[in-house]
Amino acid sequence: MYTSPSHSNLGIGSTLIKLTIERAFENPEIEQILLSVVYTNEKAVSIYKRLGFVDYGLIEDYFKTGEVYSSQLFMTLKRKDRPGLYQSGKEQMFKEFTIRLSKLYR
């Protein structure tokens, strides 16, 4: 997921991730969610950890941009380990998300 810098720090990205997690776990066959993120993207890593994801692997020099190599961090969130961040419910999260978006386009 990418949020434009002009739309960062509004909670849009983390709300979208929360809604995606809830939607995924509505399917009883999904037991875990896996993701990867550029290791040096501290803000994204922090958000994922706050939402309950844990590290499960790091591949150094995963890709190269120009002459710069970047490492990729792999993370997982298991259904059984999901934190109590979603207590307000999907409807409340969607309402908050809609309010945040409407503020952007006034």
N, C-alpha and C positions, 0 to 999 in steps of 0.2 A: 504494500500500500504506500502511496505517496501523497503527501499533502503539500500543496504549493506554499512557499514561505509566506505569501500574503494571507494565507488562511491558517497558519500554524498558531499554536497556543490558544485555540478556541475550543479544544476538546472534540473536534470533529473526527479526527483520526481514531482516537481511543474509543469514542462512541460507536463508530462504524465497526471497529474490531469487536467490541462487546456484542453488538447485534449479530455479527457474523458467527461468533462463538455460540451464542444462544441458538441461532438458526441451525448450525451444524449439529449441536447436541440434541436438537429436537428429534433427530434421526437416531433411534436406539442402536443402530448398527455401528455408529461412529463412536469409538472409544477414546480416540485421541486426535489432536490436531498438531500437525508438524508445520514448522515454518523455518525460513532462513533469512538472515539479515546481515548486512555488511557489519563486520565486527566493530568497526570504529564509529558506527552510527549510535552513539551513546544514548541519544534521546529515544530512538526507537527501541533499543534494547531495554531501557528503563521502563518504557510503557508496557512492553511485552511481559517483563518480570512482574510489574505491578498487577497485571491481569492474570498472573498465575503460571506463565510459561517458565520452564526451567531449561538450562543449557543441557544439551546432550552430545555436542560435538563441535569441533572447530577444524576447518580446513584452511591451513595457511596458504597464501598465494593462490587463492581459488580462481581469481580472474585478474586480468591485466587491462588497465586503461592507460594508453600511451606507454610510459615506462614505469608506471606505478602498479605494484601488485597489491591486492586487497584480500584480506581473509574473510571467510564467511562463517558465521555462527549459526548453528542449527539448534532449534528449541522445540520443546513439546509441551502440550497441555493435555493431561489425561482427565477424562470425565470425572473419575473418582477423586482427583486432586484439585478440582476446580474450586477456587476460593468463593467466599460469600459476597462477591462483588455485584451479583446480579439480583439482589433481593428486591430492588425496586420494580423489577419485572420489565419485560420487553416493551410493553406499551408505554411505560414511563420513560424508558431510554429513548424510544422513538420520538416521543413528544419533546424531550429535551433536545434531541438532535434537530428536529424541525425548527425549534425556537432559535437554536444557534445558527442554522442556515438562513433563517429569515432575517437575522440581524446583519448578515453579510450583504444582503441584496436590498436594503432599504435605500 
